[in-house]
Amino acid sequence: MKPRIRLVATPDGVRAEGDKEARLGHALSGDPLAQGPPPEGVFAAWKWDGERLLVRTDRYGMHPLYHRTDATSLALSPDPLALLPPGESAELDHDALAVFIRLGFFLGEDTAFTAIRALPPAATLTWTRDGPHVDSAAPPVRRPADLTRAQAVDGFVELFRAAVTRRLPTEPYVLPLSGGRDSRHILLELCRQGALPRLCVSGAKFPPDPGADARVAARLAERLGLPHRTVPRPRSQFHAERVANPAQGMGTLDGAWSRPLLAFLRRHSGLWYDGLGGGELAQNPSIELIRKNPYKVTDLPQLADRLLAAGRTGAHVEHLLGVRTRALWSRERARARLVRELARHADAALPLGSFFFWNRTRRSIALAPFALGDDHAVIHTPYLDHALVDHLSSVPQRFLIDGTLHDQALDKAFPEHSGLGFASAVPQRHGPVLVGHRLAYLTQLFAHTAHTERDWWRSRDRVLQRLLAAGRGPGAPQRVSRLQPLALYLLQLESLAAGRTP
């Protein structure tokens, strides 16, 4: 059960329900509720002293925390679903959902529900019986610095070393290790500083992922003389997502694959490291998309259209929308909301990189470790070290656009491992296994509907019927594969909005 507090102003004073104090995540030093700039770390905290509620979030707002306010009350929790009035219907935020169903993440402080908002980065919220007040001291978008490529790479190497030094383990630990750059850099730097993990562990993703993450990670661990273990992926993608969606506050379509890995870490380690932010800041996984869609402040509506078309569901999403939702969650509404967010990043060194960091990283990727993870564990995020973020977010675009900055930093810091390669170079697997996996998802979705959630078949927007119809015609396999997770999400969301627990 996630912590929650609700405060109600009455003629007789303030009625307080729930947890009067909570410390979530981990601040490296100092009191996260103290005045001044937020300390290092990913955290959220609040305290009710009987007269005033004080709430603070970390510098980047990575730890999820949500609030619901009206004229006389405030409710607060890291779980937005805990803020829904039990048994009552809830109004959906249609502008927010118009973006979400296409991109797979929310923007800014949006959630699926009109009345519930995420706390901003570096937020200080205070509440008394006179009402709430919210300030955000988030760092401004960083302009490009006057750097050479060598200075950009050297600064990355040195600042990352300093970030890890500030986060050296104080107990034996297990390190989650993928076949990518971010966790590799963490492991190599920890080893360089003599802080070896007792075990490296990798997770496995759903098809069409080729399983290269674990294979590459195992080779690196073997080179370093470290034990390595692979945790199997969930047996059912449908059941994993059915649990992960509400567990992550209906804030993302990702993360379900990581549940067994996170459960392993909870059982075996009270401390672990996460590469959160490394990709978006240093070598953006969407760099090809960014290259093909240059940011021009005079062209934001067209850029928004291209991003929506290239999003998680792309044009396929239209197959799930009926007459009602096609108007409520239209491409036009999504474009207008997305343009407003894109405009905030106009001055950034790499505007779309900044956009993805403050939105996809913060509002979607961060949910796996900090919503599905363990609030009792210490989860270090060295890429979110303040000085390192300031450096990487000010590297000029010309040194980021080729998508090699992190490779160069790794080659500079650890040339002996430069030939190992990365899992991203291995192509995805298609064929009978993938077809069987997709059919299993569809079968389990309909079986769950028949036996447990019969209201889903009578969905107001006929989501299941539209999903079946999407399975006809050219391109049906890819279309249905993209739409199945969203169809499940929309059915669960409809239940929640109606006051039912899916």
N, C-alpha and C positions, 0 to 999 in steps of 0.2 A: 504494500500500500504506500503510494507516494504521499509525502507530507502535504498538508493543505491548511490554510487558515481562512476564516471568513469573519469579517467584522461588520456589525450592523449598528448604526447610530439610532438610538431610541430616546424618547423623552427622559428616560431614567439613566441615560449614559450609553456606553458602547458595550454591546454584547459580543464576546469573542468566542469563536468555536474553532476547535482544531489545534494545530501546532503553533504555539506562540513564538517559537524560535526554531529556525532551521538553517543548517549550513550544508550546502550541496556542492559537490565537486571538491576542488582542492586549490587553495591559495598558497603560493610558495612560502610567503612570509607575511606576517602582520595580520591584522584583523580585517576581513573583507568588508566589514561594516564601518570601518574607520573613515574619517573624512580624508579627502585628497584623492589623487588619481588611483584607479584600481590597481591592486598588486598583480604580480605575475600569476598566471594560472588560469584555469577554467573553473568558474564557480558561480553560484547564486546564493544569496543569504537574505534572511529577514529576521526581524525581532520586533515584537509588540511589548511595549513597556506599561501598558495600561492606559496610556493617553495618546501615544503616537506609534505608528508602524513605520519602520525604516527598512527599505529593501535596496539591495545593490546587486548589480551583475558585473561580470568580467569585462575586460576592455573590448572584446569582440562580440559579446553576447552569445557565446557559443554554448553555454549551458542553458538548456531550455527552461524558461520560466514564463508563466502566463498569468494574466490578470483579467478580472471581470469587475467592472464598476458600474454603479448607478448613483442616483442622487443621495442615497443613504447607506450604501454598503460597498464593500470591496471583498473579493475572493481572490486567492493567490495559490498557485500550485505549479510544480514542474509538469504536471499532467493536465492538459487543457480539458480533457473529458471529465475530470473531477470537478470542473467548474460549470458543467451543464446542470440545469435544474433537474433533479431526479423525477422521472415520469412525465416531464413536460416537453413540449416541442421546442425546438431551437431554430432561430432564423439563420439561414446560410448566407455567407458572404459571396455573392455571385461574381463580383469582379475578381476576387481572389481565386475562386474556383475556375473561372474562365482561363486563367493563366495556369493553374495547377494541372488541370486535365491535359494540357499540352506539353508543359515543361517537366512536370513531376515534382516541383517544389514551389513553396510559397515565397513571396517577395516581402522584403521589409519586415513589418510586424504583423502581416496578414495571417489569419488562420481560416479554417473552413467555416467558422462561425462568426457572425457579425459582432456579437457582444464580447468575444474573447480575443485578446491581443497578446502578442509576445512582448516581453520587455525589450527595449532597445539595447544596443551595446553600451557599455559603461553607464548604465542607468542608475539613477538614484530616485527611488519612488518613496514619497512620504504620504501618510494618510492619517488624518485626524477626523473627528466627527464633522468637521467643516468640509471634508472632501479630499481628493487625491491631488498630488502635484508630482509630475514626472520631469526630470532633467536627464539629458543624455550628453555625456562628455566624450563621446566616441571620437577617436582621432579623425581629422579631416582626410579626404581622399588625397593621397600622396602624388605630388607632381613629379615628373622625371628629374632625376638628379644629374649633375654634370659628372658622369663616370665614363671611364673606358671599360671595354669588355673585361680586361684583366682585373680592374678594380672591382667590377661587379662580381666576378668569380671569387677573387680573394676575399672580398667582404663576406660573401656567402659562407665560405669555408671557415673563416675565423669566427664569425658571429654564431654559426651553428655549433662550433666547438664550445663557445662560451655558454650557449643555451643549454647544451647537454651537461656541462660542468655545474650549472645551477640546478640541475635535475638529476644528479647522480643518485643511484638507489641507496636506500638505508637498510635494506633487507634483501635476502635472496628473492629472485623474481623470475617470471616466465615472460619471454618476449614474443608477441605476435609478429610473425615475419611473412611477408608476401614475396612475390617475385618482382616487385616494383622497386622504384628508387627510394621512396620515402622511408620505409622501414629498413631497407638496406643501409642507408646513410646513418640511421639511428643506431643500428647494431654495430656497424664498423666503428663509429665514434665511441660508443660505450666500451667496445673492446680496446680501442686505442688508449682509453683512459683507465683500463684495468678493471672495468666493472662488467664482467661477463655474466650473461644470464645462465641459470642452471638448465634451461630448456628453451628451445625455439619451437613455436607452434604455428601451423598454418591452417587456414580454413579452406573449404572447397565450395565453389559457387555452382549455380544451376546451369544446365545446358542453355546455350551452345558454348559456354566457357570450356576451353580445352583442358583445364586442370594444370596449366603450366605454372601457376603461382606456386603450388606446393613443390613441384619438381625443381624449379629454379631455387626456391628457398632452401630446399634440402641440400642442393649442391653447395650453396654458400655456407650453410652450417657445417657441412663436412669439411670444407676448406679451413674453417676456423676451429675445427675439433670440438664442435658443440653438438649435443644431442638434438634431434629434430623429430617432431611428431606432426602428423596431419590429422585433423579432426574431420570426420566425414560430414558432408553437407546434409541438411535435413532430407529425410526420405521423401517428403511431399512438399513441393513448392506451394501448393494451394494451402495446406494446413499451416505452413510456416508463415505465409503472408496473412492468413486469417488471424493469427495471433499477433504478428508484428505490427500490423496497421494500427489497431487501437493502442498497443503498448507504446507506440511512438506518437501518440496523440493525433493520428490521422494526418501527420505532417510530411510524409514521404511515401513513395512507392518502393524505396530501396531498404536494404538492411536486413531483410528476413534471412538471407543466407548465412549471416554472421551469428545467429542465435546459438548454435552449438559451440562455436569458437568462444563467444563471450561467456557461455555457461562453463566451459572448461577453465577459462581464466578466473572466473569467480571461485571455482573450487580449489584451484591450485596456486593462486597468487594474489596477494593483497596489493600488489603494485604492478603496473604495466605501462607500456609506452604506446602512443598512438601518433601516426603520421598526419593527423588532421591539419589541413592547410598547406601541406607541402606541395601537392600537385598544383593547386590553383595558383599558388604564389610563384613557384620556381619553374615548373615545366607543365603548363596547363594541359590536362588531358583533352581539352576542347580546342587545342591550338590550331588544328586544321580548319575547324569551323570558324575560328577567329580570323584566320588568314583569308578565308573565302568571303568573309562578311566584314570588311573594314568598318570601323566606327567613324561615322561622320555626324556631327551634332546637327547638321542640316538635313539629315536623312534618317532620323530616328524612327518614324512610322514604318518606313520600308525595311529598316534593320529589324525592327520588332517582328514584322511579318516573316522575315526570313528565319529568325530564331524560333518562332512558333512552329513554322513548317518543319524545321530540323529537330524539333524537340522529341521527347521520349515517345509520344504517340503520333506526332506529326499530323498529316492529313487523315490518318486512320481514325482519329477520335470522332470524326463526324458520323461514323457508322453507329456509334453508341448514343447519339443525341437525338431526342425526339423533337417535336415541334416546340414544346415548352422549354426544354433545356437548350435547344439551339438558339433561342432568343436570350435566355438568362445567361448562358455561358458562351456567348458568341465570340467569334474571332475579333470583332470590332471592340468588344469590351476588354478582351485580353490584350489587344494591341494598345489601347489607351492606358491600361494599368502598367503595362510593360514599358511604354515610352516614358512615363513618369519616373520609373526606377532607373532606366538607362540614363536619363538626363543627369542623375545625381553623380555619375561617374565620368562626366565629360572631361574633367581636368586630370584624370588618373594617367599614370605613365602607360598603362595598358588598360583602356577603359573596360573592355569585355572581361579581361582577367579580374579586374576589381569587381565588376558586376557578379561574376560567378563566385568569388570569394565571399562577398558579403551576403549572398543569397543562397546559392546552392550549397556551399560549404557550411555556412552558419545554420541554415534552416532545414537542411536535409541530411547531409553527410554526418554532421555532429550528433544526430539523434541516435545512431547506433551505439557509440560508446557511452553517451550520457543519458539515454532513455532506456535502451535495452541493456546497458552495462550495469555497473554496481556503484552506487553512491558511497559505499563504505570503502571502496578501493581508492588508492591514489593513482590517477591516470595522468601521466606526464605527456604534454604536447609540445615538444621543443620547437616545432615550426611556428608556434604562436608566441614565442618569445618576443617581447615588445621591440627590442632593438633589431631583431632579425626581420620581423614583419615590416618595420619601417624601411629597412634596406631593400628587401626584395620587392616591395610595392613601389619603390622609386627607381628601380632599374629601368633604363630607357627601353622603349618598345623594340627598337632595332636589335637589342640583345636577347629579347624574349620571343620574338615572332618566329624564329627558326626552330623553336622547341628543343634546344639543346643545353640550356643553362645548367640544369641539374646534372646532366651527363658530364659537362665540363668540370663542375665542382667536384663530383665524385672521382673523376680521373685525376684531378689535381691533388685531392686529399688522399686517395687510396689507389694509386696507379696499378698496384699489384692485382687488383680485381677488375680491371677495366675490360677484360675479355669475356666476362661471364655472361653478359647479355641479360635481357629482361623478358618477363613473361608476355608483355604486350606485343612482342614480335611474333608470337605464335598465333597462327590464324584460328578462328573459331571453328568448331566442329559442327557440321550439318549432316543430315542423313537420317537413317532409321531411328537412332537413339533419340535424336531431337524430336522427331515426329511422335514417338512413343511418349516422351516426356510431356509434350503439349496435349496429347490426347488424355493422358492421365490427369492433368490439371483440369481439363474440361469435364471429364467424368466425375472427378471428386467435387467440383463445384456444383454440378447438378445433383449428385447424390446428397450433398449437404443440404441443398435446397429442399429436396424431397423429404428428408428425414428430420431436419432440424429447423430450417428457416423457410417455412412454406410461404411466408409473406413475400419472400424475394421473387417468387414466380409471378406474384401480383403487383410487382413494383410499378409505381406510378408512371415511370418512364420506360417500362418494358425492357429493362436492361438485358435480361437473359435472352429474350426473343431477338433483340437486336444483335447480340453477340452471335447467336446461331446464324442469323441472316448474313453477318459479316464473313461467315465461313464458306460463302458461295462466290464463285467467280474468280478471275485471274488474281494472283497475289494473295489468295486466302490464307495460306499457312502463316506467312509473315504477319499479315494483318491481325489474325486471331491471336497469335503469340504476343503481339504488342498490346492487344486490348484486354486479354484475360485478367491481368493484375488490376487494371483500371476498373473493369466491370465489377470485380470483387470489392474494390474500394468504394465504388459508388453505391453498391448494395448495402455495405456496412454503414456508409454515411447516411443513407436514407433512413436506416433503422435508428441511428443515433439522433438524427434530427427530429424523428417522431417520438423520441423519448423511450425507445426500446434499446436494450443491450444486445448487440449482435453476437 
